[in-house]
Amino acid sequence: MNLLNFVVQFPEESSCQRKWEEIWDKQGAICSRCDSKEHYWKSDGKSYECKNCPYRQSLRAHTIMHGSWLPFSYWFVAFHLVTSTKKSFSAKELQCQVGHTFYEPIRAMMHKIRSAMGSRDAQYDLSGIIELDKGFFNTEIHGKKKDKPLKRGRGSQKNTKVLGMAESVPVAASDDKKSKGKPRSKVNHIKMSVIDNLKSKTIDNKVINNIEATAIIDPDDSTSCTNLGKLIAGHRPQVIPKKMIGKSLPWVHIAISNAKRMLLDMFHDIKSEYLQNYLNEFCYKFNRRYFGEAQFERILVASVSYKNQCRYHI
């Protein structure tokens, strides 16, 4: 949705509330006490009352806005800015745009939106041929790590480990001739997950939770991936020279490189505990890159159906 259409459709707080109620009705309100799906709408209190029990819940209850006192209009501006930009949007910039006095509530709101994006993508597993590799993202050093001498390379305290996964679809021979110099495959969906270490058990758990058992995985020939053949249908490890890794596993490295550049351009330096949320946003928007203006409607659906599981409070 472009800016002009957004301003026309949501000029004030009441229009945002009506849209939120519309999405609620489409998804179906569920009573948190008895799990009933039959409700009355109480316009006087702007809440749903369960037909089975007298329990009432507001429009914000058990959604991404659970416990939030920020106006609906703030949330809708955030939804619009996040889905209408190719990269990202910082909480500081959003604070300036909405004119809010305090930074912390806006920051928490943005992280809850990113968490909802991650929860939505977690419902789907990758399938087909999967490129799999590790990436190392620079993050802030804090806590006990500050007291230790700074290491160099992969073991540096500034590096946070990320497992990248990308669906790779081979292109037809006719298409291959037209794309000389480009990867001989197309990319569908991607996932990125922060990991604590490079142990095979850690990689195995991520593969089980994010990739279908019928998939074929193309990793490098590292000790971290030795057990993958027992977990999925196909496992094709290969020894890849450093100069050839961009050609052998192109899409997972393109995705990791683009994510690094986005974080560097927008946020410069981030804390490791928030890295997963930023990756959630990157992957969510990448996986819906062809949705166009429909992205705004999709983030509303994801936010209404999102259960309040994250630790941020507004």
NUTORVEX-894479 format. One record per residue (C-alpha): x, y, z. Coordinates in steps of 0.5 Angstrom, whole numbers. Layout:
east X north Y up Z $
...
***
This chain:
east 0 north 0 up 0 $
east 3 north 7 up -2 $
east 3 north 13 up 3 $
east -3 north 16 up -1 $
east -7 north 10 up 0 $
east -6 north 9 up 7 $
east -7 north 16 up 9 $
east -14 north 16 up 5 $
east -16 north 9 up 8 $
east -13 north 11 up 16 $
east -14 north 18 up 17 $
east -16 north 17 up 24 $
east -16 north 13 up 30 $
east -23 north 10 up 29 $
east -21 north 8 up 22 $
east -16 north 4 up 25 $
east -20 north 0 up 30 $
east -25 north -1 up 25 $
east -20 north -5 up 20 $
east -17 north -9 up 26 $
east -24 north -11 up 28 $
east -25 north -13 up 21 $
east -19 north -17 up 21 $
east -21 north -20 up 28 $
east -28 north -22 up 25 $
east -25 north -26 up 19 $
east -20 north -30 up 23 $
east -25 north -31 up 29 $
east -25 north -29 up 36 $
east -23 north -35 up 41 $
east -25 north -34 up 48 $
east -19 north -35 up 52 $
east -23 north -38 up 58 $
east -27 north -44 up 54 $
east -24 north -44 up 47 $
east -31 north -42 up 44 $
east -31 north -39 up 38 $
east -38 north -36 up 38 $
east -38 north -29 up 41 $
east -43 north -22 up 41 $
east -40 north -16 up 39 $
east -41 north -10 up 45 $
east -40 north -4 up 41 $
east -41 north 0 up 48 $
east -34 north -3 up 51 $
east -31 north -5 up 44 $
east -30 north -12 up 46 $
east -32 north -19 up 45 $
east -37 north -23 up 50 $
east -37 north -30 up 49 $
east -44 north -34 up 48 $
east -42 north -40 up 52 $
east -39 north -36 up 58 $
east -40 north -29 up 60 $
east -32 north -27 up 59 $
east -30 north -21 up 55 $
east -24 north -19 up 51 $
east -22 north -13 up 48 $
east -20 north -12 up 41 $
east -12 north -12 up 43 $
east -13 north -18 up 47 $
east -8 north -24 up 45 $
east -6 north -21 up 39 $
east 0 north -17 up 38 $
east -3 north -11 up 42 $
east -4 north -15 up 48 $
east -2 north -10 up 54 $
east -1 north -4 up 50 $
east -3 north 3 up 51 $
east 0 north 6 up 45 $
east -6 north 8 up 40 $
east -8 north 4 up 34 $
east -6 north 9 up 29 $
east 1 north 8 up 32 $
east 1 north 1 up 30 $
east -2 north 2 up 23 $
east 3 north 7 up 21 $
east 9 north 2 up 24 $
east 5 north -4 up 19 $
east 5 north 1 up 13 $
east 12 north 3 up 14 $
east 15 north -4 up 15 $
east 11 north -7 up 9 $
east 12 north -1 up 4 $
east 20 north -1 up 5 $
east 24 north -6 up 2 $
east 29 north -6 up 7 $
east 27 north -4 up 14 $
east 25 north 2 up 19 $
east 28 north 4 up 25 $
east 25 north 5 up 32 $
east 28 north 12 up 33 $
east 25 north 14 up 26 $
east 18 north 12 up 27 $
east 19 north 15 up 34 $
east 20 north 22 up 30 $
east 14 north 20 up 25 $
east 9 north 19 up 30 $
east 12 north 24 up 35 $
east 12 north 20 up 41 $
east 16 north 23 up 47 $
east 19 north 16 up 49 $
east 23 north 11 up 45 $
east 22 north 5 up 49 $
east 15 north 4 up 47 $
east 16 north 5 up 40 $
east 22 north 0 up 40 $
east 18 north -5 up 44 $
east 13 north -5 up 39 $
east 17 north -6 up 33 $
east 20 north -12 up 36 $
east 14 north -15 up 37 $
east 12 north -14 up 30 $
east 18 north -17 up 28 $
east 17 north -23 up 33 $
east 10 north -24 up 30 $
east 13 north -24 up 23 $
east 18 north -30 up 25 $
east 12 north -33 up 28 $
east 8 north -33 up 22 $
east 14 north -36 up 18 $
east 15 north -41 up 23 $
east 9 north -44 up 21 $
east 12 north -47 up 14 $
east 17 north -51 up 13 $
east 22 north -51 up 7 $
east 22 north -56 up 2 $
east 25 north -59 up -5 $
east 33 north -57 up -5 $
east 36 north -53 up 1 $
east 42 north -49 up 1 $
east 45 north -49 up 8 $
east 51 north -46 up 11 $
east 53 north -41 up 17 $
east 54 north -34 up 17 $
east 57 north -29 up 22 $
east 54 north -23 up 24 $
east 57 north -17 up 28 $
east 54 north -15 up 34 $
east 55 north -11 up 40 $
east 60 north -14 up 45 $
east 57 north -13 up 52 $
east 57 north -17 up 59 $
east 63 north -21 up 61 $
east 65 north -21 up 54 $
east 68 north -14 up 54 $
east 73 north -16 up 59 $
east 76 north -21 up 55 $
east 81 north -19 up 49 $
east 78 north -19 up 43 $
east 79 north -25 up 38 $
east 80 north -25 up 31 $
east 76 north -29 up 26 $
east 70 north -33 up 27 $
east 71 north -34 up 34 $
east 71 north -26 up 36 $
east 66 north -24 up 41 $
east 63 north -19 up 36 $
east 61 north -25 up 32 $
east 54 north -28 up 33 $
east 53 north -35 up 29 $
east 47 north -35 up 24 $
east 44 north -42 up 20 $
east 42 north -40 up 13 $
east 37 north -44 up 9 $
east 35 north -43 up 2 $
east 30 north -46 up -3 $
east 34 north -47 up -9 $
east 30 north -49 up -16 $
east 34 north -51 up -22 $
east 32 north -47 up -28 $
east 30 north -50 up -35 $
east 36 north -50 up -40 $
east 33 north -45 up -44 $
east 33 north -40 up -38 $
east 40 north -42 up -36 $
east 42 north -39 up -43 $
east 39 north -32 up -42 $
east 42 north -31 up -35 $
east 49 north -32 up -37 $
east 54 north -31 up -31 $
east 48 north -31 up -26 $
east 46 north -37 up -21 $
east 43 north -43 up -25 $
east 37 north -44 up -20 $
east 32 north -39 up -17 $
east 30 north -38 up -10 $
east 24 north -39 up -7 $
east 23 north -38 up 1 $
east 29 north -37 up 6 $
east 30 north -38 up 13 $
east 35 north -35 up 18 $
east 36 north -38 up 25 $
east 41 north -35 up 31 $
east 45 north -41 up 34 $
east 49 north -41 up 40 $
east 55 north -46 up 37 $
east 57 north -50 up 31 $
east 56 north -57 up 34 $
east 52 north -62 up 30 $
east 47 north -63 up 35 $
east 45 north -55 up 34 $
east 45 north -56 up 27 $
east 40 north -62 up 27 $
east 35 north -59 up 31 $
east 34 north -53 up 27 $
east 34 north -58 up 21 $
east 28 north -62 up 24 $
east 24 north -56 up 26 $
east 25 north -52 up 19 $
east 26 north -57 up 14 $
east 21 north -62 up 11 $
east 24 north -69 up 12 $
east 23 north -70 up 4 $
east 28 north -65 up 2 $
east 35 north -65 up 0 $
east 40 north -61 up 3 $
east 46 north -59 up 0 $
east 51 north -56 up 5 $
east 59 north -56 up 5 $
east 63 north -62 up 8 $
east 63 north -59 up 15 $
east 63 north -64 up 21 $
east 57 north -60 up 23 $
east 53 north -63 up 18 $
east 55 north -70 up 19 $
east 48 north -73 up 21 $
east 44 north -69 up 17 $
east 43 north -76 up 12 $
east 39 north -79 up 18 $
east 34 north -74 up 18 $
east 32 north -72 up 11 $
east 31 north -76 up 5 $
east 37 north -73 up 1 $
east 44 north -70 up 4 $
east 49 north -68 up -1 $
east 55 north -65 up 2 $
east 61 north -62 up -2 $
east 68 north -60 up -1 $
east 68 north -53 up -3 $
east 74 north -48 up -4 $
east 73 north -41 up -1 $
east 73 north -38 up -8 $
east 68 north -43 up -11 $
east 63 north -42 up -5 $
east 59 north -37 up -8 $
east 58 north -41 up -14 $
east 56 north -48 up -11 $
east 51 north -45 up -6 $
east 49 north -38 up -9 $
east 43 north -36 up -6 $
east 44 north -38 up 2 $
east 50 north -33 up 1 $
east 46 north -28 up -3 $
east 41 north -28 up 3 $
east 46 north -28 up 8 $
east 50 north -22 up 5 $
east 44 north -18 up 4 $
east 42 north -19 up 11 $
east 48 north -16 up 13 $
east 48 north -10 up 9 $
east 41 north -8 up 11 $
east 43 north -9 up 18 $
east 49 north -5 up 17 $
east 46 north 1 up 13 $
east 40 north 1 up 18 $
east 42 north 0 up 25 $
east 50 north 0 up 24 $
east 51 north -4 up 31 $
east 46 north -9 up 34 $
east 45 north -13 up 40 $
east 46 north -20 up 39 $
east 39 north -22 up 43 $
east 35 north -18 up 38 $
east 39 north -21 up 32 $
east 33 north -26 up 31 $
east 28 north -21 up 31 $
east 31 north -17 up 25 $
east 33 north -23 up 21 $
east 25 north -25 up 22 $
east 23 north -19 up 19 $
east 28 north -20 up 13 $
east 26 north -27 up 12 $
east 19 north -25 up 12 $
east 19 north -19 up 7 $
east 24 north -23 up 2 $
east 19 north -29 up 2 $
east 13 north -24 up 1 $
east 17 north -20 up -4 $
east 12 north -21 up -10 $
east 6 north -20 up -5 $
east 6 north -12 up -7 $
east 1 north -8 up -3 $
east -2 north -14 up 0 $
east 4 north -15 up 5 $
east 0 north -10 up 9 $
east -6 north -14 up 9 $
east -2 north -20 up 11 $
east 2 north -17 up 17 $
east -5 north -15 up 20 $
east -7 north -22 up 19 $
east -1 north -25 up 22 $
east -1 north -19 up 28 $
east -9 north -21 up 30 $
east -7 north -28 up 30 $
east -1 north -28 up 34 $
east -1 north -30 up 41 $
east 3 north -26 up 46 $
east 9 north -30 up 47 $
east 15 north -25 up 47 $
east 18 north -22 up 53 $
east 17 north -14 up 50 $
east 12 north -10 up 54 $
east 9 north -3 up 52 $
***
